[in-house]
Amino acid sequence: MKKLMSIASLAALAAAPPLSAQDTAKPKMLSPGQIVDQAAPEEWQAIAASDLLIMKLQPDAKGKERQIIIQLMPPPFSQGWVRNIRKLAKANWWDGTRIVRVQDNYVVQWGDPAQEESQRKPLPDGLEVMAEEDYIQQITSEDPPDTIVWSSGSYGVDNYSDMGLFENGWPLASSIGVNDTKTRSHWPVHCYGTVGVGRSLTPDTGSGAELYTVIGHAPRHLDRNIAVVGRIIEGMHHLSSLPRGFGPLGFYETPEEQVPIQSIRLASELPAAEQPRFEYLSTEGESFAKYANRRANREPPFFIKPAGGADICNIPVPVRRVKEAD
Amino acid sequence: MKKLMSIASLAALAAAPPLSAQDTAKPKMLSPGQIVDQAAPEEWQAIAASDLLIMKLQPDAKGKERQIIIQLMPPPFSQGWVRNIRKLAKANWWDGTRIVRVQDNYVVQWGDPAQEESQRKPLPDGLEVMAEEDYIQQITSEDPPDTIVWSSGSYGVDNYSDMGLFENGWPLASSIGVNDTKTRSHWPVHCYGTVGVGRSLTPDTGSGAELYTVIGHAPRHLDRNIAVVGRIIEGMHHLSSLPRGFGPLGFYETPEEQVPIQSIRLASELPAAEQPRFEYLSTEGESFAKYANRRANREPPFFIKPAGGADICNIPVPVRRVKEAD
């Protein structure tokens, strides 16, 4: 089996400060990554194969495979687009499409490279058309659920909502209704690695065929304006390290710069033995609470001033590949 | 003259949402980038040549030049390290050193690739040794200066301090003293493209010879723990698109992966005609206030839900290359 880094490992590394290469002393307290590594097995939640997309780019210049795994957004958010994306994958629609845009500190975007409408690849029948209210992605509840173990109220604040929180493995923003203080809206947020749906000017124009992922600082202003449909959970570096485009908005200027997509498949469409398996650390468990708290309060001896708070996008939810039985 | 994108252009692009390639309709309100483009000439502040570092990597696989420009941090912050960096540049110390670490969603780091102390390149004489109090980078004033046109108090909040603000062209965090409410500390913050000083476990170990820049979501927990000494103002893509390293902490595992640095020079050491010239948009002017406000409240018709706030690292200070006279 190929060695690939899990998001859990990335989270552990991200916790580590820049060190001199020769410095190998160990901190005394558990790091955020160590807390994750010590979580009880029952705190890990399996991700359904129907929520995993396997994206293969054309091999790189050295002939190395480039595979990216996307976890699709679970209910109640963005499900119209998610259903479209499953249809597009089952129709092999992305095969032969391309990465068309790489804008530094913003997004990598892929889909049909055709500039003119008449040349665009036909979409499968039966795709759902979404509207403005679907972008708002509103669900209502009188109070935040009592299962929440981390919210920005405890350890920080959120510039883009009343409160940031984690639920069912995803970072969400939450605000009390403007006209109705008994209702509350939740919506998924744009962080590094988030996958969203490209669209034109009107809210009904994004089908899910054009997708992007965030490769820079969280563009939270896109929240509630563009549908969040998933996140990259493995192989992010194949996208984030692509050469940047220098046309307007970071689009590649020539077809030669575009990166061909070999295929995007739902894991559930593969034979069971070939399905990759992933799990995420429950965001309702004790270990996640400790992990989030430690990311807000880094350990000595390296850290001399723990921050005491953290941005919701600086607390990536740990996701890992389930090891195959030996 | 080679066509290179300015940070001002990048800011304008970053303001634009992911669009379908064929969509060219124009919004009616001024975008953040348009506000910057229309700023009066006197709102632009020249950056001193002694505050500009020119970093040249070995040309890429296709033989293309790779040049990165770093703006050094002005007083009162981090000046001991900045003086060291000027000394290192004048001694041509970085010539032949390497990029040794590229950790996805975190940092690119460069310096002496030697693993063993005995093999490390000698540092120039007379480098200053910094201590814990220098990392805190504290200045005091009873109140925030009345020249501040944007602070997180007006348009948002800051998870890592009492208040985020901009002063003299830089994003800063600010907190009231714990024991003395009449004093206030300011410190520079880690955003995308920020340049900082790598160090070992104790605060006195970073000279400025090992540097890194941020290539992901703002790692604000490093603020006050590592010295911020500058930011990338041109050529960021040459660093952010490098292949990731897969050793611990994202260090490259083999010397072949490391990227040789040809040279790092102070612009002020070059003949006047060869000195690149840059300027930044005054953060105390009317245009910056409008720009920051517009980044917090994106324009219709694309945006259906303006955020009403913005993270300090989502308001990059516009910096541009001064055009040469025709």
Interface residues (C-beta under 8 A of the other chain):
Chain A: M5 L10 L13 A14 A16 P17 P18 L19 S20 A21 Q22 D23 A25 A61 V100 R101 V102 Q103 D104 N105 Y106 V107 Q109 P113 Q115 E116 E117 E132 Y135 I136 S152 Y155 G156 V157 D158 N159 Y160 C191 Y192 G193 G196 G198 R199 S200 L201 T202 P203 T205 E210 Y212 I215 G216 H217 A218 P219 R220 H221 L222 D223 R224 N225 I226 M236 H237 S240 S241 L242 P243 R244 F246 P248 L249 G250 F251 R295 A296 R298 P301 F302 F303 I304 K305 P306 A307 G308 G309 A310 D311 C313 N314
Chain B: M5 L10 L13 A14 A16 P17 P18 L19 S20 A21 Q22 D23 A25 A61 V100 R101 V102 Q103 D104 N105 Y106 V107 Q109 P113 Q115 E116 E117 E132 Y135 I136 S152 Y155 G156 V157 D158 N159 Y160 C191 Y192 G193 G196 G198 R199 S200 L201 T202 P203 T205 E210 Y212 I215 G216 H217 A218 P219 R220 H221 L222 D223 R224 N225 I226 M236 H237 S240 S241 L242 P243 R244 F246 P248 L249 G250 F251 R295 A296 R298 P301 F302 F303 I304 K305 P306 A307 G308 G309 A310 D311 C313 N314
